[in-house]
Amino acid sequence: MTPGDVLWLFFMFSALQPVLKQRFLEASRQRLILKIERTRKSRVILLVHRQETMSILGFPVVRYIDINDSEEVLRAIHMTDPEVPIDIVLHTPGGLVLAALQIARAVHKHKGKVTAVVPHYAMSGGTLIALAADEIVMSEDAVIGPVDPQLGQYPAASILKAVARKPVERVRDETLILADQSEKAISQVRDCVRELLADKAQEKTEELARLLSEGTWTHDHPITFETAKGFGLPVRSDIPAEFMDLMNLYPQPVRHQPAVEYLPIPRHSEGGSQQ
């Protein structure tokens, strides 16, 4: 074998390595999903978005819930017998209200028990889907969030407040149109939350519909397990370990310099004080 052959093989291996790694990840996910389905006798559906670009007051993202996602999730639900339980794993910053609401209503109508599993976070449209489930299982540090609508880069509730603070003659026509759309959007989302919670947090349905949809907090405000439980939502924190293992098979694309680094091994106390 000549040095040229070795160099050619090196380049071929380098080109194939990402493809082989991705195929290995996909096969590992399929095996673990099958194992969970057999153990829990359920249909497992994952809605996982990576490559998020976070901001302070909102969620402009590269990946989000879109119509393609809703089509795939609805197809999976329709392929499932009505009496078969569904475990829907949510790891998403949210997305289009239309797509999220389509999924949420399909989840809500499913006769079998639907469990929304939130390993880390399910914000905005992800929260809307979680509210439609019969039960939400979160890890202790996971969060959900408000579902107040956003118009472009602005929260609908903030547009209404801005318009209310100025004389109407000093407000541009475009802003007045945005305010009209904002009022309708908030009303529509509030009605949707009320619809999804009607058979769960009955005493607090109206209060929750208002809190979650009317801009009480910033759009990225984290609602923890304890807060969700205090709201009367059907939440649990005993998330099965298999779902956390499954999330490890959805790695964030590696950057040249990792922002978080540690030795990936369990660390146990050795007893007594450590020096």
LINQUI-V953075 format. One record per residue. N is the residue number from 1. RES is the residue in one small letter. SS is DSSP state (alpha for helix, beta for strand, coil for the rest). PHI is phi in whole degrees, 0 to 359 (999 if undefined). D_FIRST is the distance of its C-alpha to the first C-alpha in Angstrom with 2 decimals. Layout:
BEGIN
n: {N & N}
res: {RES & RES}
ss: {SS & SS}
phi: {PHI & PHI}
d_first: {D_FIRST & D_FIRST}
END
This chain:
BEGIN
n: {1 & 2 & 3 & 4 & 5 & 6 & 7 & 8 & 9 & 10 & 11 & 12 & 13 & 14 & 15 & 16 & 17 & 18 & 19 & 20 & 21 & 22 & 23 & 24 & 25 & 26 & 27 & 28 & 29 & 30 & 31 & 32 & 33 & 34 & 35 & 36 & 37 & 38 & 39 & 40 & 41 & 42 & 43 & 44 & 45 & 46 & 47 & 48 & 49 & 50 & 51 & 52 & 53 & 54 & 55 & 56 & 57 & 58 & 59 & 60 & 61 & 62 & 63 & 64 & 65 & 66 & 67 & 68 & 69 & 70 & 71 & 72 & 73 & 74 & 75 & 76 & 77 & 78 & 79 & 80 & 81 & 82 & 83 & 84 & 85 & 86 & 87 & 88 & 89 & 90 & 91 & 92 & 93 & 94 & 95 & 96 & 97 & 98 & 99 & 100 & 101 & 102 & 103 & 104 & 105 & 106 & 107 & 108 & 109 & 110 & 111 & 112 & 113 & 114 & 115 & 116 & 117 & 118 & 119 & 120 & 121 & 122 & 123 & 124 & 125 & 126 & 127 & 128 & 129 & 130 & 131 & 132 & 133 & 134 & 135 & 136 & 137 & 138 & 139 & 140 & 141 & 142 & 143 & 144 & 145 & 146 & 147 & 148 & 149 & 150 & 151 & 152 & 153 & 154 & 155 & 156 & 157 & 158 & 159 & 160 & 161 & 162 & 163 & 164 & 165 & 166 & 167 & 168 & 169 & 170 & 171 & 172 & 173 & 174 & 175 & 176 & 177 & 178 & 179 & 180 & 181 & 182 & 183 & 184 & 185 & 186 & 187 & 188 & 189 & 190 & 191 & 192 & 193 & 194 & 195 & 196 & 197 & 198 & 199 & 200 & 201 & 202 & 203 & 204 & 205 & 206 & 207 & 208 & 209 & 210 & 211 & 212 & 213 & 214 & 215 & 216 & 217 & 218 & 219 & 220 & 221 & 222 & 223 & 224 & 225 & 226 & 227 & 228 & 229 & 230 & 231 & 232 & 233 & 234 & 235 & 236 & 237 & 238 & 239 & 240 & 241 & 242 & 243 & 244 & 245 & 246 & 247 & 248 & 249 & 250 & 251 & 252 & 253 & 254 & 255 & 256 & 257 & 258 & 259 & 260 & 261 & 262 & 263 & 264 & 265 & 266 & 267 & 268 & 269 & 270 & 271 & 272 & 273 & 274 & 275}
res: {m & t & p & g & d & v & l & w & l & f & f & m & f & s & a & l & q & p & v & l & k & q & r & f & l & e & a & s & r & q & r & l & i & l & k & i & e & r & t & r & k & s & r & v & i & l & l & v & h & r & q & e & t & m & s & i & l & g & f & p & v & v & r & y & i & d & i & n & d & s & e & e & v & l & r & a & i & h & m & t & d & p & e & v & p & i & d & i & v & l & h & t & p & g & g & l & v & l & a & a & l & q & i & a & r & a & v & h & k & h & k & g & k & v & t & a & v & v & p & h & y & a & m & s & g & g & t & l & i & a & l & a & a & d & e & i & v & m & s & e & d & a & v & i & g & p & v & d & p & q & l & g & q & y & p & a & a & s & i & l & k & a & v & a & r & k & p & v & e & r & v & r & d & e & t & l & i & l & a & d & q & s & e & k & a & i & s & q & v & r & d & c & v & r & e & l & l & a & d & k & a & q & e & k & t & e & e & l & a & r & l & l & s & e & g & t & w & t & h & d & h & p & i & t & f & e & t & a & k & g & f & g & l & p & v & r & s & d & i & p & a & e & f & m & d & l & m & n & l & y & p & q & p & v & r & h & q & p & a & v & e & y & l & p & i & p & r & h & s & e & g & g & s & q & q}
ss: {coil & coil & alpha & alpha & alpha & alpha & alpha & alpha & alpha & alpha & alpha & alpha & alpha & alpha & alpha & alpha & alpha & alpha & alpha & alpha & alpha & alpha & alpha & alpha & alpha & alpha & alpha & alpha & alpha & alpha & alpha & alpha & alpha & alpha & alpha & alpha & alpha & alpha & alpha & alpha & coil & beta & beta & beta & beta & beta & beta & beta & coil & coil & coil & coil & coil & coil & coil & coil & coil & coil & coil & coil & coil & coil & coil & coil & beta & coil & alpha & alpha & alpha & alpha & alpha & alpha & alpha & alpha & alpha & alpha & alpha & alpha & coil & coil & coil & coil & coil & coil & beta & beta & beta & beta & beta & beta & beta & beta & coil & coil & beta & coil & alpha & alpha & alpha & alpha & alpha & alpha & alpha & alpha & alpha & alpha & alpha & alpha & alpha & coil & coil & coil & coil & beta & beta & beta & beta & beta & coil & coil & beta & beta & coil & coil & alpha & alpha & alpha & alpha & alpha & alpha & alpha & alpha & coil & coil & beta & beta & beta & beta & coil & coil & coil & coil & beta & beta & coil & coil & coil & coil & coil & beta & beta & coil & coil & beta & beta & alpha & alpha & alpha & alpha & alpha & alpha & alpha & alpha & alpha & coil & coil & coil & alpha & alpha & alpha & coil & coil & alpha & alpha & alpha & alpha & alpha & alpha & alpha & alpha & alpha & alpha & alpha & alpha & alpha & alpha & alpha & alpha & alpha & alpha & alpha & alpha & alpha & alpha & alpha & alpha & alpha & coil & coil & coil & coil & alpha & alpha & alpha & alpha & alpha & alpha & alpha & alpha & alpha & alpha & alpha & alpha & coil & coil & coil & coil & coil & coil & coil & coil & coil & beta & beta & alpha & alpha & alpha & alpha & alpha & alpha & coil & coil & coil & coil & beta & beta & coil & coil & coil & coil & alpha & alpha & alpha & alpha & alpha & alpha & alpha & coil & coil & coil & coil & coil & coil & coil & coil & coil & coil & coil & coil & coil & coil & coil & coil & coil & coil & coil & coil & coil & coil & coil & coil & coil & coil & coil & coil}
phi: {999 & 275 & 305 & 294 & 294 & 298 & 297 & 298 & 296 & 297 & 294 & 295 & 295 & 297 & 287 & 276 & 302 & 299 & 295 & 295 & 296 & 295 & 296 & 295 & 297 & 298 & 295 & 295 & 296 & 299 & 295 & 290 & 300 & 298 & 297 & 295 & 298 & 291 & 290 & 265 & 54 & 224 & 263 & 259 & 235 & 248 & 238 & 240 & 240 & 242 & 62 & 285 & 249 & 278 & 228 & 287 & 250 & 197 & 227 & 291 & 225 & 277 & 245 & 202 & 290 & 231 & 297 & 299 & 298 & 296 & 298 & 293 & 294 & 297 & 297 & 295 & 294 & 293 & 278 & 254 & 304 & 305 & 272 & 282 & 297 & 237 & 250 & 253 & 269 & 244 & 218 & 204 & 276 & 112 & 160 & 293 & 298 & 302 & 295 & 297 & 290 & 301 & 295 & 301 & 291 & 294 & 297 & 295 & 277 & 296 & 289 & 291 & 295 & 246 & 247 & 270 & 255 & 241 & 291 & 229 & 200 & 217 & 259 & 51 & 298 & 296 & 295 & 302 & 293 & 299 & 296 & 282 & 286 & 288 & 208 & 245 & 251 & 244 & 288 & 298 & 256 & 286 & 221 & 244 & 207 & 293 & 239 & 298 & 291 & 243 & 252 & 66 & 263 & 242 & 292 & 301 & 297 & 289 & 298 & 296 & 294 & 297 & 293 & 294 & 270 & 235 & 300 & 301 & 289 & 260 & 257 & 293 & 301 & 299 & 290 & 296 & 295 & 299 & 296 & 297 & 295 & 297 & 298 & 293 & 297 & 297 & 299 & 294 & 293 & 301 & 296 & 296 & 298 & 300 & 296 & 287 & 261 & 304 & 256 & 238 & 271 & 299 & 289 & 251 & 302 & 297 & 297 & 293 & 302 & 289 & 300 & 280 & 250 & 257 & 76 & 298 & 236 & 294 & 292 & 259 & 297 & 277 & 259 & 280 & 302 & 298 & 294 & 299 & 295 & 296 & 287 & 89 & 285 & 282 & 247 & 226 & 245 & 269 & 291 & 299 & 299 & 298 & 288 & 292 & 298 & 296 & 295 & 295 & 268 & 239 & 290 & 292 & 308 & 284 & 266 & 297 & 241 & 295 & 278 & 234 & 217 & 196 & 282 & 281 & 226 & 300 & 237 & 246 & 293 & 267 & 85 & 75 & 279 & 256 & 276}
d_first: {0.00 & 3.78 & 6.76 & 8.06 & 6.04 & 7.03 & 10.33 & 10.84 & 10.56 & 12.87 & 15.27 & 15.42 & 16.26 & 18.73 & 20.37 & 20.78 & 21.98 & 25.54 & 25.94 & 24.89 & 27.15 & 30.01 & 29.70 & 29.79 & 32.89 & 34.59 & 34.10 & 35.43 & 38.41 & 39.20 & 39.24 & 41.49 & 43.79 & 44.20 & 45.02 & 47.64 & 49.16 & 49.57 & 51.06 & 53.44 & 54.01 & 53.58 & 51.66 & 49.37 & 48.93 & 47.09 & 47.94 & 45.51 & 45.08 & 42.72 & 42.16 & 45.87 & 47.30 & 50.42 & 53.56 & 56.74 & 59.19 & 57.12 & 53.81 & 52.12 & 48.80 & 45.58 & 45.77 & 49.17 & 51.11 & 51.31 & 52.43 & 49.03 & 49.27 & 52.80 & 51.85 & 49.08 & 51.31 & 54.24 & 52.11 & 51.06 & 54.71 & 55.93 & 53.43 & 54.99 & 58.21 & 61.12 & 61.75 & 58.17 & 57.75 & 55.32 & 53.40 & 52.42 & 50.19 & 50.94 & 48.87 & 49.94 & 51.85 & 53.84 & 53.92 & 56.09 & 59.44 & 59.53 & 56.18 & 57.00 & 60.48 & 59.25 & 57.08 & 59.91 & 62.47 & 60.21 & 59.63 & 63.37 & 64.32 & 61.98 & 64.23 & 61.92 & 61.47 & 59.09 & 57.60 & 56.09 & 53.51 & 53.00 & 50.39 & 50.56 & 52.49 & 53.92 & 55.86 & 58.08 & 57.17 & 55.32 & 58.62 & 60.45 & 58.27 & 58.73 & 62.51 & 62.46 & 61.04 & 63.34 & 61.74 & 59.48 & 57.29 & 56.06 & 54.28 & 56.70 & 55.20 & 54.60 & 56.77 & 58.11 & 60.02 & 62.76 & 62.59 & 64.74 & 63.67 & 62.02 & 62.83 & 60.01 & 59.51 & 62.98 & 64.46 & 67.20 & 69.63 & 69.20 & 69.93 & 73.18 & 74.18 & 73.51 & 75.66 & 78.42 & 78.79 & 79.62 & 82.52 & 81.42 & 82.42 & 79.83 & 76.95 & 74.84 & 74.90 & 71.13 & 71.58 & 74.46 & 72.32 & 69.62 & 72.34 & 73.54 & 70.03 & 69.58 & 72.79 & 71.76 & 68.24 & 69.62 & 72.21 & 69.66 & 67.24 & 70.21 & 71.34 & 67.86 & 67.69 & 71.21 & 70.17 & 67.14 & 69.10 & 72.32 & 71.67 & 70.15 & 71.71 & 75.01 & 77.25 & 74.89 & 73.53 & 75.48 & 74.78 & 71.05 & 70.85 & 72.51 & 70.53 & 67.12 & 67.78 & 70.19 & 68.17 & 69.58 & 66.43 & 63.53 & 61.01 & 58.45 & 61.05 & 59.57 & 61.69 & 60.82 & 61.32 & 64.62 & 65.88 & 64.92 & 66.70 & 69.73 & 69.80 & 70.26 & 66.93 & 65.52 & 62.74 & 61.11 & 58.69 & 57.23 & 54.00 & 51.85 & 48.73 & 46.57 & 47.32 & 46.23 & 42.98 & 42.56 & 42.91 & 39.99 & 37.82 & 38.96 & 37.42 & 38.42 & 35.59 & 34.12 & 35.12 & 33.45 & 36.25 & 37.80 & 41.60 & 41.95 & 39.95 & 40.57 & 39.00 & 38.71 & 40.42 & 44.08 & 46.39 & 49.46 & 52.45 & 52.37 & 56.18 & 58.49 & 58.06 & 54.76 & 54.60}
END
